[in-house]
Amino acid sequence: MPPPRLGILTAGGDCAGLNAVIRGIVCAAAKSNMEVMGFPEGYEGLVNPSAARVLTLANTQGIEAQGGTILGSTNKGRFQLRRSADGTFTLPDSLLRAARQAFDQNRVSALVILGGDGSLRTALQLSRAGLRIIGVPKTIDNDIESTDVTFGFDTAVARVADAAGNLRTTADSHRRVLIIEVMGRHTGWLALHGGIAGGADIILLPEIPFDSDLLVKFLKDAERRGTRSLLAVVAEGARARSGRQIRHRTSSGDSRLGGIGNFVESLIATRIGRETRCCSLGHLQRGGAPTAADRILGQQFGVHAVELVREGMFGRMVSFRFGAVTDVSLADAVNRRRAVLPESQILRHARSLGVFLGDG
Ligand code: F6P
């Protein structure tokens, strides 16, 4: 009898640590005498099952230290669910059939899907349709409910902190205000952690719409104290109390968050006339080699996914809670955004550090 086969795919926007999860899965599967098939280009790989390839200990050696995903990913495509008028998400029958065929054609008995909230929503639909699915949460935004942290986040925080350190030196030289706009979508985890790690004076989050007058007052007070430079980390989803989130259109016509950093720059320039520059970190936060912490967490997530397959625990999502890797129901995890709560310890500590958070 051929060994049982496990499928893997990476869907949605990438982040550092995806390859570490893949390596963890391949290693743990080998120990359990399972084979691993990698489907390329996210869910699209299910529609083109002959493109799947066997992943072995030999052809994945060392990938835990590499950024990106060796399988490729798409964050659009046919499997992207759209909300219908009644608020539910459904996957067309043709795609469910394609997914079943991909399982059969490749003799795959279970599929591990590495994805963010949108991709895990699709995973839940496949699971509800009877396929054996395990979800592994992935995002630099750290906004998936039911897991305290996701791999990729630590690396992105390190990139923000590093950029903040570099910008501080030039800000000091020129007595400027330097603004870094960071990703994170509708949550401020990345701005908050990256800002604290990078010694920011100001951190603006989507969860705390900022008061422009208080921001101006904070800057004037700092100027009066003779502060040489100021560093602000602004989440792409942040907004002024009096305004809305700022979006722009990409070349493909998508509406994307982005531009709040420039808004804050011109606010400072017009209200206090101080020289200010804005730098948007963009995809630098997602690219490159994962930190040691993300290599470890990624491989642990991979190992746990294989444990779930061995135990026949499908429809589960790997998660990290209270200091240990565990799992939760996929249905409980998706569609619920994990935001920075006003009473959270890290916010309180940021205030104690003297960081201005937009609300006084
Ligand atoms: O969700 C991850 C993320 O990096 C967000 O922080 C950001 O808004 C978005 O994806 C960028 O997506 P794209 O790579 O499609 O521009």
Boltz pocket constraint, residues with backbone or C-beta under 6 A from the ligand:
constraints:
  - pocket:
      binder: B
      contacts: [[A, 13], [A, 14], [A, 75], [A, 116], [A, 139], [A, 140], [A, 141], [A, 183], [A, 184], [A, 185], [A, 236], [A, 257], [A, 286]]
      max_distance: 6.0
